[in-house]
Amino acid sequence: MSDGIIAALIDCGRQLHDSNLNAGTAGNLSALLGDGRVVMSKRRVRKAALTADDFVVFDPDRPDARALERASTEYRLHIESYRASPEVCAVVHAHPPALTAIGIRRGSFPPVLPELDAVVGPIVICPYEPSGSDGLAQAVGRAVGRGAGVVILKRHGVVAVGGSVAHALDRLELAENAAQTILLAER
């Protein structure tokens, strides 16, 4: 495993917690390794206190059943995100409060700032699909394939993708800020 990628994922988990973008064991993180395998956070691990032992590695084209038993139940949406775009090298699934609220209350994400579109790309809300389902994974994959940088999962948090872990986290942070602005404007 690449120590640099693991360190970036560990740092991402801490930043998600410290910025109140995710709590406890919610969400999951992954990145592509140079050989095409995926490194992903295991099930039920606290993102604020990740260690190298909290990750599993698998081949997305021939996933090992034992590895998938330890990986997050959302491994399918990570795989579909990587398949959807060659530009995606990292996936962050979290439950930031404002974006999650938008996903509960709205059917679309309204335009906020032109520079947000330039940095984040489209922010799309997927219709509800059960957690861990093929339907959810396919919906996320379609949105990412159409260029979405952030995909809001109806009643289930958010997926941010990027060319690196830092890029995906940056997109998530910017989208959460925009969601807070929308919620404030609607008061």
Residue pairs with C-beta under 8 A, 6 or more apart in sequence:
1 33
1 39
1 52
1 55
1 57
2 33
2 34
2 39
3 52
5 31
5 33
5 39
5 165
6 39
6 52
6 55
8 31
8 90
8 164
8 165
8 166
9 29
9 30
9 31
9 39
9 41
9 50
9 55
9 165
10 50
10 51
10 52
11 165
12 29
12 47
12 92
12 165
12 166
12 168
12 169
13 22
13 29
13 41
13 46
13 47
13 48
13 49
13 50
14 47
14 48
14 49
14 50
15 21
15 169
16 22
16 27
16 47
16 48
16 92
16 94
16 169
16 172
17 23
17 46
17 47
17 48
18 48
19 173
20 96
20 97
21 94
21 95
21 96
21 172
21 173
21 176
22 47
22 94
22 95
22 96
23 95
24 46
24 47
25 44
25 45
25 46
25 47
26 47
26 94
26 95
26 157
27 47
27 92
27 93
27 94
27 95
27 157
28 40
28 41
28 72
28 74
28 75
28 78
28 93
29 40
29 41
29 47
29 90
29 91
29 92
29 93
29 165
30 38
30 39
30 40
30 41
30 75
30 78
30 90
30 91
31 38
31 39
31 89
31 90
31 91
31 164
31 165
32 38
32 82
32 88
32 89
32 90
33 39
33 57
36 59
36 60
36 61
37 57
37 58
37 59
37 60
38 57
38 58
38 59
38 60
38 75
38 78
38 79
38 82
39 55
39 56
39 57
40 55
40 56
40 57
40 58
40 71
40 72
40 75
40 78
41 47
41 50
41 54
41 55
41 71
41 72
42 54
42 55
42 56
42 70
42 71
42 72
43 70
43 71
43 72
43 73
45 54
47 94
56 67
56 70
56 71
57 67
58 64
58 67
58 68
58 71
58 75
60 79
60 82
60 83
63 75
63 79
68 75
72 78
72 93
73 131
73 132
74 93
74 131
74 132
74 136
74 137
76 132
76 133
76 134
76 136
76 137
77 91
77 93
77 136
77 137
77 140
77 141
77 159
78 91
78 93
79 137
80 137
80 138
80 140
80 141
80 144
81 88
81 91
81 140
81 141
81 144
81 159
81 161
82 88
82 91
83 141
84 140
84 141
84 142
84 144
84 145
85 144
85 145
85 147
85 161
87 163
88 144
88 161
88 162
88 163
89 162
89 163
89 164
90 161
90 162
90 163
90 164
90 165
90 167
90 168
91 159
91 160
91 161
91 168
92 159
92 160
92 161
92 162
92 165
92 168
92 169
92 172
93 157
93 158
93 159
94 157
94 158
94 160
94 172
95 156
95 157
95 158
96 157
96 158
96 172
96 176
96 179
97 176
98 176
98 179
98 180
98 182
98 183
99 150
99 152
99 157
99 158
99 172
99 175
99 176
99 179
100 152
100 156
100 157
100 158
101 179
101 183
102 109
102 125
102 152
102 179
102 182
102 183
103 125
103 152
103 153
103 154
103 155
103 156
103 157
103 158
104 154
104 155
106 125
107 125
108 125
109 123
109 124
109 125
109 152
109 178
109 179
109 182
110 182
111 117
112 178
112 181
112 182
113 178
116 123
116 174
116 175
116 178
119 170
119 171
119 174
120 149
120 150
120 171
120 174
120 175
120 178
121 147
121 148
121 149
121 150
121 171
122 143
122 146
122 147
122 148
122 149
122 150
123 148
123 149
123 150
123 151
123 152
123 175
123 178
124 143
124 146
124 148
124 150
124 151
124 152
125 151
125 152
125 154
126 136
126 139
126 140
126 143
126 151
126 152
126 153
126 154
127 139
127 154
128 154
128 155
128 156
129 135
129 136
129 139
129 153
129 154
130 136
131 156
136 153
136 156
139 151
140 151
140 153
140 159
143 151
144 151
144 159
144 161
148 161
149 160
149 161
149 162
149 171
149 175
150 158
150 159
150 160
150 161
150 171
150 172
150 175
151 158
151 159
151 160
151 161
152 158
153 159
158 172
158 175
160 168
160 169
160 171
160 172
160 175
161 168
161 171
162 168
162 169
162 170
162 171
